Amino acid sequence: MAGKPGTTPTTYSPSPTTQKTRRPIFNENDVDWVRPDGRGFHQCRPAFFRTGAVNAASGSAYAEFGNTKVIVSVFGPRESKKAMMYSDIGRLNCSVSHTTFATPVRGQGSEHKDFSSMLHKSLEGAIILETFPKTTVDVFALVLESGGSDLPVVISCASLALADAGILMHDLVASVSLVCISSKHFRTFFRG
């Protein structure tokens, strides 16, 4: 029945008549350039992850992704402060900061507040907060060295630290960042 005019297919499969072919953005001559860190066009940064990096924390993880180095410590679940209102679900607090030598620019900008908020949004859906009512889990991330794409490394490392702490989660959170360059911008930016 699929493909007949006026009928609704039960599953989707592109038919040869409606399938559009897209012209590739890059051709074979465009992908021979090397990135500033020595990687080729299709190469990922080398990755290294380790749990149990901080003994004093309930759970911790260390991650290197290229030149980006991050350490995350998780404390809790621990009893919430009495000043806080009763809650049937646990609370998640996230904080992301950079060392003073992590970036060429000194000082903490507003970016670390944005990172803290984005880390919280990324993790709160994965953690089963109902399993620890009236308690708080604190996640502290420290960017030791910034080699670009810090937030995905922080999110992935924090997910491993939560698992190391024994926090019940639906699944681990993996994060990536990517850049999509159109052919027009590619030629003007990389070819000069």
Buried (B, 14 or more C-beta within 10 A) or exposed (E): EEEEEEEEEEEEEEEEEEEEEEEEEEEEEBEEEEEEEEEEEEEEBEEEBBBEBBEEBBBBBBBBBBEBBBBBBBBBBEEBEEEEEEEEBBBBEBBBBBBEEBBEEEEBEEBBEEBBEBBBEBBEEBBEBEEBBBBBBBBBBBBBBBBEBBBBBBBBBBBBBBBBBEBBBEEEBEBEEEEEEEEEEBEEEEEE
